Amino acid sequence: MPEIEFSIEEKQALVQKIKTYFSNELEQDLGQFDAEFLLDFFTKEVGAHFYNRGLHDAREVFHSIMESVDEAIYVIEKDTKD
């Protein structure tokens, strides 16, 4: 599986969220480097779990839609009884 990568803008926004969380919830100032390091750690160690969960959820939606399409096809099927 390829590594999870963020654009520069995404990474900056995520780092800012981490810094804000640490400040507001833990009353700790977290430097830019530490926040980036923490983001990299979670991306590498936990990111795949969230990614896989997203795939699982998408697969469930896909299967649900396909069942609806299958039912719709049966509805328009023509009667072939003579």
N, C-alpha and C positions, 0 to 999 in steps of 0.2 A: 504494500500500500504506500502511495506517495505521502510524503510528509505534509502536514497541514501548514499552509503558508498564508500569511495575511499581507495585504498591501501596506505600504508605509502609513497611509492615512488610517487604515483599520488598526494597525498596531499602535499608533499614537493615541487613538481614541480608547483602545483597551487599556493601555498603560495609564492613561488619565483616570479611567474608571477604577483601576486598582488603587491608585494613589488616593483618590477621593474616598474610596471605601475604607482604606486604612486610617485615613484622617477622621472621617465621620464616625465610623463604627468602633474602631480600636484606639482612637486618639493617639495615633502614631504617625509621624511623618516618614514617608517612604520616599527615598530618592529615586530619580529617573532610572539609574542603573539597576537598583534593587527591584523596582517594579517590572522592568523589562526582563530581568532574570526570572522573576516569579512567573510572568506570563509565559516565557519560554519553557519553564519547567512544567507548568500545567498543560500547555499545548502538547508537549512531548509525552508526558506521562498519563494524562487524563483525556486529552483531546480526542483520541481515537474512540473512546467509549461514547462520547457525545456524538461524534460523527456517525458511528455505527447505529446509535439509537435513532438519529435522524433518518438514516437509510431504512431502518426497520419501520419507522412511522410512515415514510413515503411509500414503502412497499405495501403497507396495509391500505393506504389511500388508493393506490393503484389497483389492488385486488378488489376493493369495494367498488370502484368505478367500473372495472371489467365485469363484475357480477351484474351491475345495473345495465351495462350494454348488452350482456348476454340475455338478460330478461327482456329487454326492449326488442331484441331480435326475435325472440319467441313470440312476442305479442303481434308482430307484423307477419308472422309466418302464415302462409295461405293453407286453407284446408284442402286436402287432396282426396277426400272421400268422394266416391262416385255416387 
